[in-house]
């Protein structure tokens, strides 16, 4: 059991995603990635931090309702996106997954949080490039149409010029 606990703690503390445990009101445990995501100097600085302050005010009610549902053991969707309010007041988009657990002999909720900033930035860049491609294709189609019209007009001018020459 002790070896299992050590492996679990090592995994959680060095995971590349933010992980924290709360009792429905306050943070009981935080790993280094959660401290980094929240802009805190250390995981210990977040112990006792009110979980209601983690969610953006516009999404706070929805997040707290989900916390109550997870704590009650109700089936909830696997992930939820919301804006995290950092300790310094900055806002970071995150994908959050939560599960009911036991921590220090008490019921708790373990949360895994993934910073979505880079994925959303890449998505916005992809959308901008897609829009540029669409404009380029549209301009290419207009160029092809203009070339076709010019070619047909040139053919008509050749016929008119030939007939004028014959008429002269």
KADAGI-V192879 format. One record per residue. N is the residue number from 1. PSI is psi as a letter, one per 20 degrees, with the letter a starting at -180 (999 if undefined). OMEGA is omega in whole degrees, 0 to 359 (none if undefined). Layout:
# KADAGI-V192879
n:N psi:PSI omega:OMEGA
n:N psi:PSI omega:OMEGA
This chain:
# KADAGI-V192879
n:1 psi:g omega:179
n:2 psi:g omega:178
n:3 psi:h omega:179
n:4 psi:g omega:178
n:5 psi:g omega:180
n:6 psi:g omega:178
n:7 psi:g omega:180
n:8 psi:g omega:181
n:9 psi:g omega:178
n:10 psi:g omega:179
n:11 psi:g omega:183
n:12 psi:g omega:183
n:13 psi:h omega:182
n:14 psi:j omega:179
n:15 psi:q omega:180
n:16 psi:j omega:178
n:17 psi:q omega:179
n:18 psi:p omega:178
n:19 psi:p omega:173
n:20 psi:r omega:179
n:21 psi:p omega:178
n:22 psi:r omega:181
n:23 psi:j omega:183
n:24 psi:i omega:180
n:25 psi:g omega:186
n:26 psi:q omega:177
n:27 psi:p omega:179
n:28 psi:h omega:181
n:29 psi:q omega:176
n:30 psi:q omega:174
n:31 psi:r omega:184
n:32 psi:h omega:180
n:33 psi:h omega:177
n:34 psi:g omega:177
n:35 psi:g omega:179
n:36 psi:g omega:180
n:37 psi:h omega:182
n:38 psi:i omega:181
n:39 psi:k omega:179
n:40 psi:q omega:181
n:41 psi:h omega:180
n:42 psi:r omega:176
n:43 psi:h omega:181
n:44 psi:h omega:180
n:45 psi:i omega:181
n:46 psi:i omega:179
n:47 psi:p omega:183
n:48 psi:i omega:181
n:49 psi:p omega:181
n:50 psi:p omega:183
n:51 psi:h omega:179
n:52 psi:h omega:181
n:53 psi:i omega:180
n:54 psi:h omega:182
n:55 psi:q omega:176
n:56 psi:q omega:182
n:57 psi:h omega:180
n:58 psi:h omega:185
n:59 psi:j omega:186
n:60 psi:g omega:182
n:61 psi:g omega:180
n:62 psi:g omega:181
n:63 psi:g omega:180
n:64 psi:h omega:175
n:65 psi:g omega:178
n:66 psi:h omega:177
n:67 psi:g omega:179
n:68 psi:h omega:180
n:69 psi:g omega:179
n:70 psi:g omega:180
n:71 psi:h omega:179
n:72 psi:i omega:179
n:73 psi:j omega:179
n:74 psi:q omega:179
n:75 psi:p omega:179
n:76 psi:r omega:179
n:77 psi:q omega:186
n:78 psi:h omega:183
n:79 psi:q omega:179
n:80 psi:p omega:177
n:81 psi:p omega:172
n:82 psi:r omega:181
n:83 psi:p omega:179
n:84 psi:p omega:176
n:85 psi:o omega:181
n:86 psi:r omega:179
n:87 psi:h omega:180
n:88 psi:j omega:179
n:89 psi:i omega:177
n:90 psi:r omega:182
n:91 psi:p omega:181
n:92 psi:p omega:176
n:93 psi:q omega:183
n:94 psi:q omega:171
n:95 psi:p omega:187
n:96 psi:p omega:174
n:97 psi:p omega:183
n:98 psi:q omega:178
n:99 psi:q omega:178
n:100 psi:q omega:179
n:101 psi:a omega:175
n:102 psi:p omega:180
n:103 psi:p omega:181
n:104 psi:k omega:176
n:105 psi:j omega:181
n:106 psi:q omega:175
n:107 psi:p omega:181
n:108 psi:a omega:178
n:109 psi:p omega:176
n:110 psi:p omega:184
n:111 psi:p omega:173
n:112 psi:p omega:186
n:113 psi:p omega:179
n:114 psi:p omega:177
n:115 psi:p omega:183
n:116 psi:j omega:184
n:117 psi:g omega:183
n:118 psi:g omega:179
n:119 psi:g omega:179
n:120 psi:h omega:177
n:121 psi:g omega:179
n:122 psi:h omega:179
n:123 psi:g omega:178
n:124 psi:g omega:178
n:125 psi:g omega:178
n:126 psi:g omega:179
n:127 psi:h omega:179
n:128 psi:g omega:178
n:129 psi:h omega:178
n:130 psi:g omega:178
n:131 psi:g omega:177
n:132 psi:g omega:178
n:133 psi:g omega:179
n:134 psi:g omega:178
n:135 psi:g omega:180
n:136 psi:g omega:178
n:137 psi:h omega:178
n:138 psi:g omega:178
n:139 psi:h omega:177
n:140 psi:g omega:179
n:141 psi:h omega:177
n:142 psi:h omega:178
n:143 psi:g omega:178
n:144 psi:g omega:179
n:145 psi:g omega:180
n:146 psi:g omega:179
n:147 psi:g omega:179
n:148 psi:g omega:179
n:149 psi:g omega:179
n:150 psi:g omega:179
n:151 psi:g omega:178
n:152 psi:g omega:179
n:153 psi:g omega:178
n:154 psi:g omega:177
n:155 psi:g omega:179
n:156 psi:g omega:179
n:157 psi:h omega:179
n:158 psi:g omega:179
n:159 psi:g omega:180
n:160 psi:g omega:179
n:161 psi:g omega:179
n:162 psi:g omega:179
n:163 psi:h omega:177
n:164 psi:h omega:178
n:165 psi:g omega:179
n:166 psi:h omega:181
n:167 psi:h omega:180
n:168 psi:999 omega:none
